[in-house]
Amino acid sequence: MTETRVQGDCLIDMVIGIGINTNQKDIPEEIEGVASSIEKEFGIKVDNERIIAEFCNLLERKIFERMS
């Protein structure tokens, strides 16, 4: 998911979002072909706070590696 703001030929800003389906057992029929969840695929419950923290830590490391 992205949202951008452009002025003429210039990109002013961009917001990029992601979604991670974790503990959903039932996926709506209309998106079943393109979406799933960790629990549905692997049969495990996810600690949402931990997965967010781990994701943010990894993203931060990758950003700083690129900046170095």
N, C-alpha and C positions, 0 to 999 in steps of 0.2 A: 504494500500500500504506500503510495507516495502522494505528496501534495507539493506543488511548486508554485512559485511566484516569479513571473517573468516580466521584464519591462523592456520593450523593444526586442533586441536580440540578446539581452543580458539576463542571465539567471540571477535573481535577487536572493532567493533562499529555497531550500528544499527540506521537507520533513519526510523521513522514511520510517515506516512502521512495519513490524512483523507480528505475526500471531503464532503461538504454539499451543495446539490443543493437547492438553495433558491427560486429564482424568475423565474425559467424556466417554461413556459407553455407547451412547446412541448418537449417531451422526444423522442429521436431517437427510432424507432421501434425495432432495434436489442437489445436494453437494457431496453425496457419498462417493462419487467417482473422482473427486478432486481433493477431498479432505478426509482425514482420519485423526486418530489421537494416539499418544504413546500407550495409554492403557489398552486401547482396542487392538493395537498392533502387537504389543509385547506382553500384555497381561500383567503389567506392574503399575502400582500407584506411584505418582510422582509428588515429591515435596515441592510445591510451587515456589516457595520462597528460595529454596536452594537452587532450583533450576534457573531462576531469574538472576541470583547472585553469581552463579557459575558463568552464565551467558555474558553478563555485564563485565566480569573480570576478564574473560577471554577477549571480548570485543575491545576493551581498554588496552590490553596487551598488544593486540594486533594494530590498533591505531598508533600506539607509541612506537612500535617497531617501524611502521611506515614513516613516521616523522623523524626517526633517527638517521 
